[in-house]
Amino acid sequence: MNRRDFTMVPVSSPMAVAPQAPLDPALEDLYRRSLGGEGASALKLREWVRRAEAWRILEALRECRGNRSAAARSLGIGRRTLYSKMEKLGLGPAWVAGPSN
């Protein structure tokens, strides 16, 4: 493959816009809230990214049936990185009991 195999598409061309895939309902709600319409306050980018990251980690854990090593592989990150992100985002295993009364 060489340089002549690629074609340039002008930014104004309809081909330059990627087709939008339907969003997961949770991400769709997050996106709507990020716009700040309908009385909701707009989410700051940092908060939007934090929530999207937590959502994606939870999806990977669901797909891998709770196997954190497999979830880390599917996300393309190391297992220790996944553990750190889970701790930072307040995500923990469902089998951990809360404080007893």
Contacts in CASP RR format, 6 or more apart in sequence:
PFRMAT RR
TARGET T0000
AUTHOR 0000-0000-0000
METHOD contacts of the structure
MODEL  1
MNRRDFTMVPVSSPMAVAPQAPLDPALEDLYRRSLGGEGASALKLREWVR
RAEAWRILEALRECRGNRSAAARSLGIGRRTLYSKMEKLGLGPAWVAGPS
N
9 15 0 8 1.000
9 16 0 8 1.000
10 16 0 8 1.000
23 31 0 8 1.000
24 55 0 8 1.000
24 59 0 8 1.000
26 55 0 8 1.000
27 52 0 8 1.000
27 55 0 8 1.000
30 43 0 8 1.000
30 48 0 8 1.000
30 51 0 8 1.000
30 52 0 8 1.000
30 55 0 8 1.000
32 38 0 8 1.000
32 40 0 8 1.000
33 40 0 8 1.000
33 42 0 8 1.000
33 43 0 8 1.000
34 42 0 8 1.000
34 43 0 8 1.000
34 48 0 8 1.000
35 42 0 8 1.000
36 42 0 8 1.000
36 43 0 8 1.000
43 51 0 8 1.000
50 89 0 8 1.000
53 85 0 8 1.000
53 89 0 8 1.000
54 89 0 8 1.000
54 90 0 8 1.000
54 91 0 8 1.000
56 75 0 8 1.000
57 71 0 8 1.000
57 75 0 8 1.000
57 82 0 8 1.000
57 85 0 8 1.000
57 86 0 8 1.000
57 89 0 8 1.000
57 91 0 8 1.000
58 91 0 8 1.000
60 71 0 8 1.000
60 72 0 8 1.000
60 74 0 8 1.000
60 75 0 8 1.000
61 67 0 8 1.000
61 68 0 8 1.000
61 71 0 8 1.000
63 71 0 8 1.000
63 74 0 8 1.000
64 70 0 8 1.000
64 71 0 8 1.000
64 74 0 8 1.000
66 93 0 8 1.000
68 79 0 8 1.000
68 82 0 8 1.000
68 83 0 8 1.000
68 86 0 8 1.000
69 79 0 8 1.000
71 82 0 8 1.000
72 78 0 8 1.000
72 79 0 8 1.000
72 81 0 8 1.000
72 82 0 8 1.000
75 82 0 8 1.000
77 85 0 8 1.000
85 91 0 8 1.000
86 92 0 8 1.000
END
